[in-house]
Amino acid sequence: MAMMNEEVDGSSYKYDVFLSFRGEDTYCTFAGNLYHALRNKKIKTFFPHDQIQNDDEELQLSPSILKAIQESRISIVVLSKNYATSTRCLNELVIILQCMKMKNQLVWPIFYEVHSSDVKLQRCKYGSSSKAILKFRERFKDYPRRMWEWQQALSQVTSIAGWNYGIKFEYELIQKIVELTVQSLPRYDVFLSFCGEDTRYSFTGFLYHALRLEGFKIFMDDEGLEGGNQISQTLLKAIEKSRLSIVVLSENYGYSTWCLDELVKIMECKKTNNKLVWPLFYKIEQSDLSYKKSSYGKAMAAHEDRFGKESENVQKWRSALSEVALLKADHIKENDVFVGTNMNS
């Protein structure tokens, strides 16, 4: 089962936050304090400790920084007085804005002792009247295309909602940023969707404990999913706030309207939010989901008798089952034995 490491642990999002800042301005102050506050909340943050020195000459980002930006959910850009004199910072900003457009990455600018209009119009500390900026532009006058990209990025970032830094309220601003980060990030690594009577005390139970031992945050409703007729808002929110949904499709999964409602929500999140879905076929075949004489065929016939063939819910359940049956999946056969679950294999 290789998918767990590929899709959750090392997936397209390796970091929660990428911090872009000018080291000489904020490394030992605001950016450093923000980094430690994020880390204290267990928020995975990329903080380029070893790449903030001698960064004024390079026209290309290092591969590690480029990869970190692309693999982060949120980029926080600390625009300080010397930010625009660093090619590293400017190249980071160009890539960050590209990721915002192409991957819907969140971007939060912080104007650290500079005014957003000065950044937008590139004046004062960001303008040609500044000796540092004048020297910088002279140095890179032979790269007009790159200069244009940097100028456009500085102008564009000011149109994004952010914060103005006030030194008297640094701790309050850091607290706000940390709180908003927590709210914006997935709450769980994995949402487990399963039929309790089939696998709660066997495969799914073992899987849950194995994942917990590996440090993953798991949502598993083990209070009895069939206890009500309507899926709870708690479960819907848990699906939305999970990075990956593992769907354990077992013999009686199709009989549970609760499970089917979960599956509908899971497939909706896959379409609208690009959420990851990993189906596991537990002692059944993928073809069983559409085979009329299988347990799924009988279950859907029973739902049609109860709710009507034209029922909106029945149509959604059928559609979700058809969609999940087409996804890449793993199969757990009758004679498979699980002493433990190794997600690295």
C-alpha positions in Angstrom: 0.0 0.0 0.0 2.2 2.8 -1.3 -0.5 5.4 -1.7 -0.5 6.6 1.9 3.0 8.0 1.8 2.6 9.4 -1.7 -0.7 11.1 -1.2 -0.7 12.2 2.4 2.8 12.3 3.9 4.7 13.4 0.9 1.9 14.5 -1.4 1.7 17.7 -3.4 1.5 19.4 0.0 4.6 18.7 2.1 4.3 21.9 4.1 1.4 23.9 5.6 3.2 27.2 5.3 6.1 28.7 3.3 7.6 31.9 4.8 9.1 34.4 2.3 11.0 37.1 4.0 14.2 39.2 3.9 16.6 37.8 6.4 18.5 41.0 7.4 15.1 42.7 8.1 13.1 40.1 10.0 15.0 36.8 10.6 15.7 37.6 14.2 12.5 39.5 14.8 9.0 39.2 13.3 9.6 36.3 10.8 11.5 34.3 13.4 8.8 34.8 16.0 6.1 33.9 13.6 7.9 30.7 12.6 8.2 29.6 16.2 4.6 30.4 16.9 3.5 28.3 13.9 5.8 25.5 14.9 4.4 25.5 18.4 0.9 24.8 16.9 2.4 21.8 15.0 2.0 23.7 11.7 4.6 22.4 9.2 6.5 25.5 8.1 9.3 26.0 5.6 11.8 28.5 7.0 14.9 28.8 4.9 17.5 29.0 7.7 20.4 28.2 5.5 19.4 30.2 2.4 19.0 33.8 3.6 22.6 34.9 3.3 24.3 35.9 0.0 21.1 35.8 -1.9 21.4 39.0 -3.9 23.2 37.6 -7.0 21.3 34.6 -8.1 18.7 34.8 -10.9 17.2 31.3 -10.2 15.8 29.9 -7.0 17.5 26.9 -5.5 15.6 23.6 -6.2 14.8 23.1 -2.5 13.1 26.5 -2.2 11.2 26.1 -5.5 10.0 22.7 -4.4 9.0 24.0 -1.0 6.8 26.8 -2.5 5.1 24.3 -4.8 4.4 21.9 -2.0 3.0 24.4 0.5 -0.7 25.1 1.1 -0.1 28.8 2.3 2.6 31.3 1.5 3.1 34.1 3.9 5.1 37.0 2.3 6.7 39.5 4.8 7.3 42.6 2.6 9.9 44.6 4.5 12.1 47.5 3.5 14.8 45.4 1.9 12.6 42.7 0.4 12.8 44.1 -3.1 16.6 44.2 -3.0 16.9 40.3 -2.8 16.6 38.3 -6.0 15.7 35.3 -3.9 12.8 37.1 -2.4 11.6 38.4 -5.7 11.9 35.1 -7.4 10.0 33.5 -4.5 7.2 36.0 -5.0 6.9 35.3 -8.7 6.6 31.6 -8.1 4.2 32.1 -5.1 1.8 34.1 -7.3 2.0 31.5 -10.0 1.1 28.8 -7.5 -1.8 31.0 -6.3 -3.2 31.1 -9.9 -2.5 27.5 -10.9 -3.0 25.6 -7.6 -5.3 27.9 -5.6 -2.6 28.3 -3.0 -3.4 30.8 -0.3 -1.1 33.9 -0.2 -1.0 36.3 2.8 1.1 39.4 2.4 2.3 41.3 5.5 3.5 44.8 5.0 6.3 45.1 7.6 7.0 48.8 8.3 6.2 49.6 4.6 3.0 50.9 3.1 1.2 48.7 0.6 0.8 51.6 -1.9 4.6 52.1 -1.8 5.0 48.5 -2.8 2.3 48.7 -5.5 3.7 51.9 -7.1 7.3 51.0 -6.2 8.1 54.3 -4.6 9.8 55.4 -1.3 11.8 52.3 0.0 10.6 50.4 -3.0 11.2 53.1 -5.6 14.1 54.2 -7.7 14.9 57.1 -5.3 16.2 54.5 -2.9 19.9 54.0 -3.2 19.6 50.3 -2.6 16.9 49.8 -5.3 18.8 52.1 -7.7 21.9 50.0 -7.3 19.9 46.8 -7.6 18.3 47.8 -10.9 21.6 48.9 -12.3 23.0 45.5 -11.5 20.3 43.6 -13.4 19.6 46.0 -16.2 20.7 43.3 -18.7 17.7 41.1 -17.6 14.7 43.2 -18.6 12.3 40.3 -18.7 13.2 39.2 -15.2 13.0 42.8 -14.0 9.5 43.1 -15.5 8.4 39.9 -13.7 9.6 41.2 -10.4 7.8 44.5 -10.8 4.6 42.8 -11.9 4.7 40.5 -8.8 5.3 43.4 -6.4 2.3 45.2 -8.0 0.0 42.1 -7.9 0.7 41.1 -4.3 -0.7 44.4 -3.0 -4.1 43.4 -4.4 -4.3 40.4 -2.1 -5.8 40.9 1.4 -3.1 41.0 4.0 -1.9 42.8 7.2 -0.1 46.0 8.0 2.5 45.4 10.7 2.5 47.5 13.8 5.4 47.0 16.1 3.3 47.6 19.3 1.0 44.8 18.4 3.4 42.1 17.0 2.1 39.4 19.4 -1.5 40.1 18.4 -0.7 40.0 14.7 1.2 36.7 15.1 -1.7 35.2 17.1 -4.2 36.2 14.4 -2.1 34.7 11.7 -1.6 31.5 13.6 -5.4 31.2 14.3 -6.3 31.8 10.7 -3.7 29.3 9.6 -5.2 26.6 11.9 -8.7 27.4 10.5 -7.5 27.3 6.9 -5.7 23.9 7.1 -7.2 20.4 6.9 -8.1 19.2 10.4 -7.3 15.6 9.7 -4.9 13.7 7.5 -7.4 10.8 6.9 -11.2 10.4 7.0 -12.2 6.7 7.3 -15.5 5.8 5.6 -16.6 2.2 6.4 -19.5 0.0 7.3 -19.2 -0.6 11.0 -20.8 -4.1 11.1 -18.3 -5.3 8.5 -14.9 -3.9 9.5 -15.0 -1.8 12.7 -13.5 -4.6 14.8 -11.4 -6.1 12.1 -9.7 -4.4 9.1 -10.7 -0.8 9.6 -10.0 -0.9 13.3 -6.5 -2.3 12.7 -5.9 0.3 10.0 -7.0 3.1 12.3 -4.5 2.1 15.0 -1.7 1.5 12.5 -2.2 5.0 11.1 -2.3 6.6 14.5 1.0 4.9 15.4 2.5 6.5 12.3 1.5 9.9 13.6 -1.5 10.6 11.2 -4.5 12.5 12.5 -7.5 10.2 11.7 -11.3 10.8 11.8 -13.1 7.6 12.6 -16.7 7.7 13.9 -16.7 4.6 16.0 -19.9 5.3 17.9 -22.1 3.4 15.4 -22.7 5.0 12.0 -26.1 3.4 11.5 -27.6 5.1 14.6 -29.5 7.7 12.6 -31.1 8.4 9.3 -29.2 11.5 8.3 -25.5 12.2 8.2 -24.4 14.7 10.8 -22.8 18.1 10.1 -19.8 17.0 12.1 -19.1 14.2 9.6 -19.6 16.5 6.6 -17.1 19.0 8.1 -14.7 16.2 8.9 -14.7 15.1 5.3 -14.2 18.7 4.1 -11.3 19.1 6.5 -9.5 15.9 5.7 -6.6 15.6 3.3 -7.5 12.1 2.2 -10.6 9.9 2.4 -10.1 6.2 2.6 -13.3 4.4 1.6 -13.5 0.7 2.8 -16.0 -0.8 0.5 -17.3 -4.0 2.1 -20.2 -6.3 1.5 -22.8 -4.2 3.5 -21.5 -0.7 2.8 -24.1 -0.2 0.1 -27.0 -1.0 2.5 -26.1 1.9 4.8 -27.6 5.2 3.7 -25.2 6.9 6.1 -22.2 5.4 4.3 -23.6 6.3 0.9 -24.2 9.9 2.1 -20.5 10.0 3.2 -19.5 8.7 -0.2 -21.5 11.3 -2.0 -19.8 14.1 0.0 -16.4 12.5 -0.5 -16.8 12.4 -4.2 -18.1 16.0 -4.2 -15.0 17.2 -2.4 -12.8 15.3 -4.9 -14.4 17.3 -7.7 -14.7 20.7 -6.1 -11.6 20.8 -3.8 -9.4 18.2 -5.5 -9.5 16.1 -2.3 -7.7 12.7 -2.4 -9.8 9.5 -2.4 -8.4 6.0 -1.9 -10.9 3.1 -2.3 -10.2 -0.2 -0.6 -12.3 -3.2 -1.8 -12.7 -5.4 1.2 -13.5 -9.0 0.1 -15.5 -7.7 -2.9 -14.6 -6.8 -6.4 -14.9 -3.4 -8.1 -17.4 -4.8 -10.5 -19.7 -5.7 -7.6 -20.7 -2.0 -7.3 -22.6 -2.2 -10.6 -23.4 -6.0 -10.7 -27.2 -6.3 -10.0 -26.9 -9.7 -8.2 -24.2 -8.5 -5.8 -24.9 -7.1 -2.4 -24.6 -3.6 -3.9 -27.2 -4.4 -6.6 -29.6 -5.8 -3.9 -28.9 -2.8 -1.7 -29.7 -0.3 -4.4 -32.9 -2.2 -5.3 -33.9 -2.0 -1.7 -33.3 1.8 -1.6 -35.3 2.2 -4.8 -38.2 0.3 -3.2 -38.0 2.5 -0.1 -37.3 5.9 -1.6 -38.4 5.5 -5.2 -36.4 5.0 -8.4 -36.5 8.7 -9.2 -35.3 9.7 -5.7 -32.6 12.4 -5.8 -30.7 10.6 -3.0 -30.8 7.2 -4.8 -29.5 8.9 -8.0 -26.7 10.5 -6.1 -25.8 7.2 -4.4 -25.7 5.3 -7.7 -23.5 8.1 -9.2 -21.1 8.1 -6.3 -20.7 4.3 -6.4 -20.1 4.4 -10.2 -17.4 7.1 -9.8 -15.5 5.5 -6.9 -15.5 2.2 -8.8 -13.4 3.9 -11.6 -10.7 5.1 -9.2 -7.3 3.5 -8.6 -7.8 1.1 -5.7 -6.4 -1.7 -3.5 -8.1 -5.0 -2.9 -8.2 -7.0 0.4 -8.9 -10.6 -0.4 -10.5 -13.3 1.8 -7.2 -14.9 2.8 -5.1 -11.7 3.3 -3.6 -11.5 6.8 -2.7 -8.2 8.5 -0.2 -8.4 11.3 0.2 -4.6 10.9 -0.1 -2.0 8.2 3.1 -0.8 6.6 2.4 2.4 4.7 6.0 2.6 3.4 5.7 -0.6 1.3 
